[in-house]
Every structure is written in structure tokens, then in C-alpha cells.
Amino acid sequence: QVQLVQSGGGLVQPGGSLRLSCTASGTIYTMMWYRQAPGKQREWVATILSGGSTRYADSVKGRFTISRDNAKNTVFLQMNSLKPEDTAVYYCYDSSSWGQGTQVNVSS
């Protein structure tokens, strides 16, 4: 089973940017980002297919960008124009394994 190790995240002011990374121990195919805010269910954020096609939740469309570096088995989530409601623990997922989670806090 592939292991996923995340990095990035932290505290940022509203309107700021952060980039999350997720590196897999093996070849990556379809990769996804999810997030879970306190007291809420985990929700899907974005998907990138093997060929590079992307999909986004309406709540992040136009602000977040998912990308991949196949040579490094890594997927990224660039988050711009961050809002307080983006505060959550973010997880990468490859349809069988989850990353360990990364806290993102958007606050002034």
C-alpha cells in the first residue's frame, strides 16, 4: 500500500496563500485533496487525473490549483485568496491511502 506524506500548511491571514504537498512512496495515479473543518464532515476539494485533468469543488474553484509532478510522485495544492472558511485539516488521498493531514488556519 502506498504511503502518503504531506507537508505545508500553517497559519495565514485572509487573502493569503499556502501550498500543500503530498509525496507518495510509489507511483501516483488519480489523486485527491479533501479537508475537514472542526465539527464538520470531511469534504472533497480537488482531483487530478493521471493525464492531468482537474476538478474542483465549487467552494474553491478559481482560488485553488491542484497539480502533480509524476517524476517525484508528488501532488500539490496551491491555495490562493484564502478565506477563514478554508480553515481545516487537509488530506491527500489516492483512492486507497490517506495522508496524515495538514492543518491550515486562515485568521487575522
C-alpha positions as CSV (number, residue, x, y, z in Angstrom):
1,Q,0.0,0.0,0.0
2,V,1.3,3.4,-1.0
3,Q,2.2,5.8,1.9
4,L,1.4,9.4,1.5
5,V,3.4,12.1,3.4
6,Q,2.1,15.6,3.5
7,S,3.9,18.9,4.1
8,G,3.0,22.6,4.0
9,G,0.1,24.3,5.8
10,G,0.2,26.6,8.7
11,L,-1.3,30.0,9.7
12,V,-2.1,32.6,7.1
13,Q,-4.1,35.8,7.0
14,P,-7.3,36.1,4.9
15,G,-6.3,36.7,1.3
16,G,-3.0,34.9,1.7
17,S,-1.6,31.8,0.0
18,L,-0.3,28.5,1.0
19,R,0.9,25.4,-0.8
20,L,0.4,21.9,0.3
21,S,2.5,18.9,-0.9
22,C,1.8,15.2,-0.8
23,T,4.6,12.8,-1.7
24,A,3.8,9.1,-2.3
25,S,6.0,6.1,-1.7
26,G,5.1,4.8,-5.1
27,T,3.6,5.8,-8.4
28,I,0.7,8.1,-8.2
29,Y,-2.4,7.9,-10.4
30,T,-5.6,9.8,-9.6
31,M,-5.0,12.0,-6.6
32,M,-7.4,14.0,-4.5
33,W,-7.4,16.5,-1.7
34,Y,-10.0,16.6,1.0
35,R,-10.5,18.8,4.0
36,Q,-12.3,18.5,7.3
37,A,-13.2,21.6,9.4
38,P,-13.9,21.3,13.1
39,G,-17.3,19.7,13.7
40,K,-17.9,19.0,10.0
41,Q,-17.6,16.0,7.7
42,R,-14.6,15.5,5.5
43,E,-15.3,17.1,2.1
44,W,-13.8,16.7,-1.3
45,V,-11.7,19.7,-2.5
46,A,-10.0,18.7,-5.8
47,T,-9.0,15.9,-8.0
48,I,-6.2,15.5,-10.6
49,L,-6.3,12.5,-13.0
50,S,-3.3,10.7,-14.3
51,G,-3.5,12.7,-17.6
52,G,-3.6,16.0,-15.7
53,S,-7.3,16.8,-15.9
54,T,-8.5,18.6,-12.8
55,R,-11.8,19.0,-11.0
56,Y,-12.6,21.4,-8.1
57,A,-15.3,21.8,-5.5
58,D,-17.3,25.0,-6.2
59,S,-16.2,26.5,-2.9
60,V,-12.5,26.6,-4.1
61,K,-12.8,26.9,-7.8
62,G,-10.8,29.8,-9.1
63,R,-8.7,30.0,-5.9
64,F,-7.1,26.6,-5.5
65,T,-5.0,24.7,-8.1
66,I,-4.1,21.1,-7.9
67,S,-1.0,19.9,-9.8
68,R,1.3,17.0,-9.9
69,D,5.0,16.1,-10.5
70,N,4.9,12.5,-11.6
71,A,8.7,12.2,-11.5
72,K,8.6,13.0,-7.8
73,N,5.4,11.1,-7.1
74,T,4.1,14.4,-5.6
75,V,0.8,16.2,-5.8
76,F,0.4,19.9,-4.8
77,L,-2.5,22.1,-3.7
78,Q,-1.8,25.8,-4.3
79,M,-4.3,27.8,-2.3
80,N,-4.7,31.5,-3.0
81,S,-7.2,34.1,-1.8
82,L,-7.7,32.1,1.4
83,K,-10.8,32.7,3.5
84,P,-11.5,31.9,7.1
85,E,-13.9,29.2,6.0
86,D,-10.9,27.4,4.4
87,T,-9.6,26.6,7.8
88,A,-9.5,22.8,8.1
89,V,-7.2,19.8,8.2
90,Y,-6.3,19.0,4.6
91,Y,-5.7,15.4,3.5
92,C,-4.4,13.9,0.3
93,Y,-5.9,10.6,-0.9
94,D,-5.1,8.2,-3.7
95,S,-8.3,6.1,-3.5
96,S,-6.7,3.7,-1.0
97,S,-4.5,5.6,1.3
98,W,-4.8,8.9,3.2
99,G,-2.0,11.3,4.0
100,Q,-1.5,12.2,7.7
101,G,-3.3,15.5,7.4
102,T,-2.1,19.1,7.5
103,Q,-3.6,21.9,9.5
104,V,-4.5,25.1,7.6
105,N,-5.6,28.1,9.7
106,V,-6.8,31.3,8.0
107,S,-7.2,34.0,10.5
108,S,-6.3,37.7,11.1
